[in-house]
Amino acid sequence: MNERIKELAEFHNIDINVMQAIYDDLMPSIIQECSKILLEWKKEPFPFNEDTAVELIHKHFNVELPPKNIRVIKI
């Protein structure tokens, strides 16, 4: 089991099995949606930029970008 799932379950006080089920159900569709965003952006006439890609994904999901000086933990 992914250690990040365990951390999130503990942090949010959610049963680990429930958290794993949520992860298993949602993660594939989230990854597909992010991939779709990036593939659409790839068609644009400007070069790839990782910061812009991150901004696009955050904007798509209506999630605020973390401050630049905050370390983001990867899943």
C-alpha positions in Angstrom: 0.0 0.0 0.0 1.2 3.5 -0.8 2.7 5.3 2.2 1.1 8.5 1.1 -2.4 6.9 1.3 -1.6 5.9 4.9 -0.4 9.4 5.7 -3.6 11.0 4.2 -5.9 8.5 6.0 -4.2 9.1 9.3 -4.2 12.9 8.8 -7.9 13.0 7.9 -8.8 10.3 10.5 -10.3 8.0 7.8 -10.2 4.3 7.9 -7.3 3.1 5.8 -9.5 0.6 3.8 -11.9 3.4 3.0 -9.1 5.7 1.9 -7.6 2.9 -0.3 -11.0 2.4 -1.9 -11.4 6.1 -2.6 -7.9 6.1 -4.0 -8.5 3.1 -6.2 -11.8 4.5 -7.5 -10.6 8.1 -8.2 -6.9 8.0 -9.1 -7.3 6.5 -12.6 -9.9 9.0 -13.6 -7.8 11.9 -12.1 -4.7 10.8 -14.0 -6.7 10.5 -17.2 -8.1 14.0 -16.7 -4.7 15.4 -16.1 -3.3 13.7 -19.1 -6.1 15.0 -21.3 -5.3 18.6 -20.1 -1.7 18.2 -20.9 -2.3 16.6 -24.3 -4.6 19.5 -25.3 -2.0 22.0 -24.2 0.6 20.1 -26.2 -1.2 21.2 -29.3 -0.6 24.8 -28.5 2.2 26.7 -30.5 4.4 27.4 -27.5 7.0 25.3 -25.8 6.4 23.0 -22.9 6.8 24.5 -19.4 6.4 22.5 -16.3 5.2 25.5 -14.2 2.5 26.3 -16.7 1.4 22.6 -16.7 1.1 22.6 -13.0 -0.9 25.8 -13.1 -3.3 24.4 -15.8 -4.0 21.3 -13.7 -4.6 23.3 -10.5 -6.9 25.7 -12.4 -8.8 22.8 -14.0 -9.5 21.2 -10.6 -10.1 24.6 -9.0 -7.3 24.0 -6.5 -5.1 26.8 -5.2 -1.4 26.5 -6.0 0.8 26.0 -3.0 3.1 29.0 -2.1 6.4 28.7 -3.8 8.3 28.3 -0.5 6.2 25.3 0.6 7.4 21.8 -0.1 4.8 19.7 -1.9 4.8 16.0 -0.9 4.4 13.8 -4.0 2.0 10.8 -4.0 
